[in-house]
Amino acid sequence: MASDADAIQAVLHGDADRYAELVDKYQGQAIRLAFSFLGNYEDARDASQDAFVSAYRSLARFRGGAKFSTWLYRIIMNACKDARRRRSRQPVVVATIGEPDPDPDATGLFVEVDDPAAGPSEQLANRELALALSQAVQSLPEHQRTAFLLHHVHGVSLEEAAEVMRCRVGTVKSHVFRATAALRVRLSPWLAKEGF
């Protein structure tokens, strides 16, 4: 597959069909990122689609010094903020087990707590962990939640997270540190119960 830069240059020179390469490459990541901020699969699909349309329209303004994915993540975050403003109908749940549920009423965040070999009681404990984590992450202030999700859940480097959040790397580190500390405190009763 051609590089992102090659596809972008081709689109900018009139080959609009090449944009599909970028959509195919980043669509799964885009939906997962949007889902972790919106907590609803349909809303996440809509926000990621809006982000791809917006990125296409703004592609001429993309500066080659940044990675396309970093630039796209920023657009996705803005689309999520717009979606939240439009649809402030339900509390957001940000943790689920396994892959996203295509059920439009499903909520969650991609946290690997699913163990196919686990017995029923362990599966129940995993679901409880997912719910506790969901509530704890949702309780974080927005900047801490964003930094934590980008870095720890979506695997974005601190440098890229700083670019996405438009702040310094030190600020992202501080948000991640504070989020982690707050989650430890918030989850300590659950962790003590489980013997961690």
C-alpha positions as CSV (number, residue, x, y, z in Angstrom):
1,M,0.0,0.0,0.0
2,A,1.2,3.5,-0.8
3,S,2.3,5.9,1.9
4,D,-0.1,8.4,3.4
5,A,1.9,11.2,1.8
6,D,1.6,9.6,-1.7
7,A,-2.2,9.2,-1.3
8,I,-2.6,12.8,-0.1
9,Q,-0.5,14.1,-3.0
10,A,-2.6,12.1,-5.4
11,V,-5.8,13.4,-4.0
12,L,-4.5,17.0,-4.1
13,H,-3.6,16.5,-7.7
14,G,-7.1,15.4,-8.7
15,D,-7.2,11.7,-8.0
16,A,-10.1,11.9,-5.4
17,D,-10.4,8.1,-5.4
18,R,-7.1,7.7,-3.6
19,Y,-8.7,9.2,-0.5
20,A,-10.4,5.8,0.0
21,E,-7.0,4.3,0.8
22,L,-6.7,6.7,3.8
23,V,-10.3,6.0,4.9
24,D,-9.7,2.2,4.7
25,K,-6.5,2.5,6.6
26,Y,-7.8,4.6,9.5
27,Q,-11.5,3.9,9.6
28,G,-11.3,1.3,12.4
29,Q,-9.0,3.5,14.5
30,A,-11.3,6.5,13.9
31,I,-14.4,4.7,15.0
32,R,-12.6,3.3,18.1
33,L,-11.3,6.8,19.1
34,A,-14.7,8.4,18.6
35,F,-16.4,5.5,20.5
36,S,-14.2,6.0,23.5
37,F,-15.2,9.7,23.7
38,L,-18.9,9.3,22.8
39,G,-19.7,5.9,24.3
40,N,-22.2,5.0,21.5
41,Y,-21.4,3.1,18.4
42,E,-23.8,4.9,16.0
43,D,-22.6,8.3,17.3
44,A,-19.0,7.2,16.9
45,R,-19.6,6.1,13.3
46,D,-21.3,9.4,12.5
47,A,-18.5,11.4,14.1
48,S,-15.8,9.5,12.4
49,Q,-17.6,9.9,9.0
50,D,-18.0,13.6,9.7
51,A,-14.2,13.7,10.5
52,F,-13.3,12.0,7.3
53,V,-15.4,14.4,5.2
54,S,-14.0,17.4,7.1
55,A,-10.4,16.0,6.6
56,Y,-11.1,15.6,2.9
57,R,-12.3,19.1,2.5
58,S,-9.3,20.5,4.5
59,L,-6.7,18.2,2.9
60,A,-5.0,21.2,1.2
61,R,-4.3,22.7,4.7
62,F,-2.6,19.5,6.0
63,R,1.0,20.2,6.7
64,G,3.3,17.4,5.8
65,G,5.4,17.8,9.0
66,A,2.7,16.0,11.1
67,K,1.5,12.5,10.6
68,F,-1.9,12.2,8.9
69,S,-3.2,10.1,11.7
70,T,-2.3,12.8,14.3
71,W,-4.1,15.4,12.2
72,L,-7.1,13.1,11.7
73,Y,-7.3,12.4,15.5
74,R,-7.6,16.1,16.1
75,I,-10.4,16.4,13.6
76,I,-12.2,13.3,15.2
77,M,-11.9,14.9,18.6
78,N,-13.5,18.1,17.3
79,A,-16.3,16.0,15.6
80,C,-16.9,14.3,19.0
81,K,-17.2,17.6,20.8
82,D,-19.7,18.7,18.2
83,A,-21.6,15.5,18.5
84,R,-21.7,15.8,22.3
85,R,-23.0,19.4,22.0
86,R,-25.8,18.2,19.6
87,R,-26.6,15.1,21.6
88,S,-26.4,15.7,25.3
89,R,-29.2,13.1,25.8
90,Q,-27.5,10.4,27.9
91,P,-24.5,9.9,30.2
92,V,-21.5,8.5,28.4
93,V,-20.2,5.1,29.4
94,V,-16.6,4.6,28.4
95,A,-15.8,1.0,29.2
96,T,-17.0,-2.3,27.7
97,I,-15.5,-5.7,27.2
98,G,-14.0,-6.8,23.9
99,E,-14.9,-5.3,20.5
100,P,-17.4,-2.5,19.9
101,D,-21.0,-3.7,19.8
102,P,-22.7,-2.6,16.6
103,D,-25.9,-2.3,18.6
104,P,-26.8,1.4,18.5
105,D,-27.7,1.5,22.1
106,A,-24.4,-0.1,23.2
107,T,-21.9,1.9,25.1
108,G,-18.3,1.4,26.0
109,L,-14.5,1.8,25.7
110,F,-12.1,-0.8,24.3
111,V,-10.6,-2.3,27.4
112,E,-9.2,-5.8,27.1
113,V,-10.8,-7.5,30.1
114,D,-12.4,-10.3,28.2
115,D,-11.0,-13.8,28.8
116,P,-12.5,-16.5,26.7
117,A,-11.2,-19.2,29.0
118,A,-12.8,-17.5,32.1
119,G,-15.6,-19.2,33.9
120,P,-18.9,-17.4,34.6
121,S,-17.8,-15.9,37.9
122,E,-14.6,-14.5,36.3
123,Q,-16.6,-13.1,33.3
124,L,-18.9,-11.4,35.8
125,A,-15.9,-9.9,37.6
126,N,-14.5,-8.7,34.2
127,R,-17.9,-7.0,33.5
128,E,-17.7,-5.4,36.9
129,L,-14.2,-4.2,36.2
130,A,-15.3,-2.7,32.8
131,L,-18.2,-0.9,34.5
132,A,-16.0,0.4,37.3
133,L,-13.3,1.5,34.9
134,S,-16.0,3.1,32.7
135,Q,-17.4,5.2,35.5
136,A,-13.9,6.1,36.8
137,V,-12.7,7.3,33.4
138,Q,-15.9,9.2,32.7
139,S,-15.4,11.0,36.1
140,L,-12.1,12.5,35.0
141,P,-11.8,16.1,33.9
142,E,-12.0,16.4,30.0
143,H,-8.3,17.1,29.4
144,Q,-7.2,14.3,31.7
145,R,-9.7,11.9,30.2
146,T,-8.5,12.8,26.7
147,A,-4.8,12.4,27.4
148,F,-5.4,9.1,29.2
149,L,-7.6,7.7,26.4
150,L,-5.2,8.8,23.7
151,H,-2.1,7.5,25.4
152,H,-3.1,4.4,27.3
153,V,-6.1,3.2,25.4
154,H,-5.3,4.2,21.8
155,G,-1.6,3.8,22.1
156,V,-0.8,7.4,20.8
157,S,2.7,8.6,21.9
158,L,2.9,11.5,24.4
159,E,4.3,13.6,21.6
160,E,1.4,12.8,19.2
161,A,-1.1,13.3,22.0
162,A,0.4,16.8,22.6
163,E,-0.1,17.5,18.9
164,V,-3.6,16.3,18.9
165,M,-4.5,18.2,22.1
166,R,-2.5,21.3,20.9
167,C,-0.5,21.5,24.1
168,R,3.0,20.8,25.3
169,V,4.3,17.2,25.9
170,G,4.8,18.1,29.6
171,T,1.1,19.1,29.9
172,V,0.0,15.8,28.4
173,K,2.4,14.0,30.8
174,S,0.8,15.9,33.7
175,H,-2.7,15.1,32.5
176,V,-1.9,11.4,32.1
177,F,-0.2,11.3,35.6
178,R,-3.1,13.0,37.3
179,A,-5.6,10.8,35.4
180,T,-3.8,7.6,36.5
181,A,-3.6,8.8,40.1
182,A,-7.3,9.7,40.2
183,L,-8.2,6.3,38.6
184,R,-6.1,4.5,41.2
185,V,-7.9,6.3,44.0
186,R,-11.3,5.8,42.4
187,L,-10.7,2.1,41.7
188,S,-8.9,1.3,45.0
189,P,-12.0,-0.2,46.6
190,W,-12.5,-2.5,43.6
191,L,-8.8,-3.4,43.5
192,A,-8.7,-4.1,47.2
193,K,-11.8,-6.4,46.8
194,E,-10.1,-8.3,44.0
195,G,-6.8,-8.6,46.0
196,F,-4.6,-6.3,43.8
